[in-house]
Amino acid sequence: MKQFLTSLANGICQKEVSNQDLETLRVLTNLKAVCEHNNKFYINNGFVCGRLDISSGGTGFITPFDNNFKEDILVENKNLNGSNLGDIVLAKIIKGKRKRQSAKVVISLKLANETSLVYTKFFKSAVLGVNIKTGLNITLKASQKSLRALPPGTILKINNHNGEITEVIGNINNPMSDEKISLSIYNKSDNFTQECENEANAWGDEVDPNMYPDRINLENFDFCTIDPVDAKDFDDAIYFDEKNMQIYVAIADVSEYVNTYNNIDTEAKKRGFSIYFPHKSVPMLPRNLSENICSLKPNVYRLAFCFKISLDKNCEVIKEELFNAIIKSKKRFNYDEIDEILQDKKDSPISWIKPLHKITSKLRKKRLENAFDFRTTELRIGLNEDGDISSTHFETDSVSHQLVEDCMLLANKAAAKKIKNGIFRNHGKPDLRKIYNLLDELALLGLEFAYENDLVKLIKKIQAKSHSLPNYEEIDKLIIRAQKKAEYSSQNLGHFGLGFDRYTHFTSPIRRYSDLILHRLLKATIKNDEKLYRYLLLNIEDTCQNLSELEREADKVAYDFIDRKFARWANENIGNTFKCYVCENKNILIARLDDKLKGARIFIPSYTAPLLSYVNVKITEVDIPSAKIFGKVLKA
């Protein structure tokens, strides 16, 4: 829909309108929001389409899809017309009281969520619902008698179409409710329909290789998987033929089990991605697929879609072969075990691990000539049996991560070469404004750099100078923040961060729907089935845009859950002081906890401090529903 509404600004022919956007065009026509000129439809002057944001105070802001609008458009609370945060709306430009351009919402063209989440709050006159995302009070469609029978803080799911209460989620004061809260805010669910479960279970839990005579049988090859210690869904396995310099990357063949438009496919497309919490995952596919029959578990037959990548003595790729295979993984490693093997602390039952590491190290060194090596850390939190935080630590990528990463990058690059159009993973160059902002931030940290047109060279200079500093990981984060988000598209635009001309996602079809789409396209290519290929490309750009949004949503769900856990911890520590460092200082100061517990964000109003400086912060207030922690800086 976003692409269609964006196109309306410059004009779009009816034949270019997809079937799913024809209804939107009809609605806009009936509302007299579009006009037709020279066989093209345009959005009428005085109207704007965009995505709605709502502040905690209830004021709305529309981010227009039309690039002719240079700033967000203000929507007073009284002019929201029942629309919600994240909705795609049609609005009419009006004369506002303030200087900036204002509008009144006419209709929500697409709801961000079919449901909203509220918790009950008791006032003297009535029990109201408070929207967890916006903090706005809502009159509930239920009798006051029934509402007063509920405990204060009861969490309710509301149908955004009719305002009806559809489900009781839990209680805002119970930490065991956090998972459901985070999922429900973004209209996600851990449960699959019975139809999906039945389709998944029908495959059983064993693969009979005799049923697949046309597949290349690699059961005698010493494949292994390398994953986090708590992983259950094994997308990828690798094998290295040292004698012939061939790397095999075998990927779970999900497309064999999930047919286009069956119940599982429809649900997987809706979810887009698996979601990972500290204590569990919410899979894209039913668990009998994601954790069993598709998962490349050790010592069992599994179907795989496999790349055999041949290298010359200089580690240059000379041949890439893609085929359907059957494998039997010999070993399930975790990253720590591989690190110990590579550090000679442990013997390996797989002979090719160290030889492969030598090869991937050379591949990595060459790749990083035109790409960036960011020192990234991932926050890991431990939970106790009550659902509260028990521990935190940051995990850094090690040599084992790098070994796997470079094998996966080889396969993803190889896959991108085999499609002319379809689904690509693009990462554009940073905007000039963001680069200048980055240079200003670095200058305040004592790192002076002049702007250069060669952004790769500039960023490498910044990294080279900052990597000798104790806070270089945070400087890497500033560089990452200055860059664009990677996105999916039907057209190849290259990947700036990786330094690749063509790139796509091939290696994780259990947890990413994008990869499942790609597998189907590649199989159609192998079969030379042009008709099937064209069929699979129907509405592909809309699908790509939707997947980019779903990816961001999956990340938001995971972050929201962690923020809720930190908020509950902070609520027990109001009045206590902790060591923090400043991670943002633009509109409001945000400090990140760097004490015995690490990672929590603390909002500090009415105070300024240099970026990345350390401060002692006293926790003063916690808002559990919005999962926000507030504090003040204590002067030394």
Secondary structure, DSSP 4 states (H G I P E B T S, - for coil): -HHHHHHHHH-B-GGGS-HHHHHHHHHHHHTT-EEEETTEEEEPTTEEEEEEEE-TTS-EEEEESSTT--S-EEE-GGGSTT--TT-EEEEEEE--SSSS-EEEEEEEEE-S-SEEEEEEEE-SS-EEEEETTT--EE--SS-HHHHHTSPTTEEEEEETTT--EEEEEEETT-GGGHHHHHHHHTT--S---HHHHHHHHTT-S---GGG-TTSEE-TTS--EEEE-TT-----EEEEEETTTTEEEEEEE-GGGTS-TTSHHHHHHHHH-B-EE-SS-EE-SS-HHIIIIISS--BTSEEEEEEEEEEE-TTS-EEEEEEEEEEEEB-EEEEHHHHHHHHTTSS--SSTTHHHHHHHHHHHHHHHTTSS-----EEEEEEE-TTS-EEEEEEEE--HHHHHHHHHHHHHHHHHHHT-SSS-EEEBPPPPHHHHHHHHHHHHHTT------S-HHHHHHHHHHHHTTSTTHHHHHHHHHHTSPPPEEESS---BTTTTBSS----S-TTTBHHHHHHHHHHHHHHTT-HHHHHHHTTTHHHHHHHHHHHHHHHHHHHHHHHHHHHHHHHHTTTT-EEEEEEEE-SSSEEEEEESSSEEEEEEETT----TT-EEEEEEEEEETTTTEEEEEEEP-
